[in-house]
């Protein structure tokens, strides 16, 4: 009779799946932004001091600004001109730059 050898059987753990996880039924997958948010700074030459950048200036919009801006936005949509549409949006939000220039005071 031939000698018998016993071999030990080892169970291997399932391999880790590579790639995207499968969608779960009925649940919406979580979407995360890949952008990192960094504060806006102005670098000063004196001793490496940084100070925060000023926020964009906005003015108080009136009802007229809202109506004119909406009309511009519609006009830009119909004529397929994105610049006109963007100008209407800016007008409605008060970031169009109207009233930004101040008159210089003349000393007599």
FENGI-V37743 format. One record per residue. N is the residue number from 1. RES is the residue in one letter. OMEGA is omega in radians with two decimals (999 if undefined). Layout:
n	res	omega
N	RES	OMEGA
N	RES	OMEGA
//
This chain:
n	res	omega
1	X	-3.11
2	X	3.14
3	X	-3.14
4	X	3.10
5	X	3.11
6	X	3.09
7	X	3.14
8	X	3.10
9	X	3.13
10	X	3.10
11	X	3.14
12	X	3.12
13	X	3.12
14	X	-3.11
15	X	3.09
16	X	-3.11
17	X	-3.14
18	X	3.09
19	X	-3.09
20	X	3.03
21	X	3.13
22	X	3.11
23	X	3.05
24	X	-3.05
25	X	3.04
26	X	-3.10
27	X	3.11
28	X	3.14
29	X	3.14
30	X	3.12
31	X	-3.12
32	X	3.13
33	X	3.10
34	X	-3.12
35	X	3.02
36	X	-3.09
37	X	3.11
38	X	3.13
39	X	3.11
40	X	-3.12
41	X	3.01
42	X	-3.10
43	X	-3.14
44	X	-3.13
45	X	-3.10
46	X	3.04
47	X	3.06
48	X	-3.11
49	X	3.07
50	X	3.06
51	X	-3.08
52	X	3.13
53	X	-3.12
54	X	3.12
55	X	3.10
56	X	-3.09
57	X	3.07
58	X	3.08
59	X	3.12
60	X	-3.13
61	X	3.11
62	X	3.10
63	X	3.11
64	X	3.10
65	X	3.14
66	X	-3.10
67	X	-3.14
68	X	3.11
69	X	3.12
70	X	3.11
71	X	3.10
72	X	-3.12
73	X	3.12
74	X	3.13
75	X	3.12
76	X	3.11
77	X	-3.09
78	X	-3.10
79	X	3.14
80	X	3.09
81	X	-3.08
82	X	-3.13
83	X	3.12
84	X	3.12
85	X	3.13
86	X	3.11
87	X	3.08
88	X	3.12
89	X	3.13
90	X	3.14
91	X	-3.13
92	X	-3.09
93	X	3.13
94	X	3.14
95	X	-3.08
96	X	3.07
97	X	3.10
98	X	3.12
99	X	-3.11
100	X	-3.13
101	X	3.09
102	X	3.10
103	X	3.12
104	X	3.09
105	X	3.13
106	X	3.11
107	X	-3.12
108	X	999
//
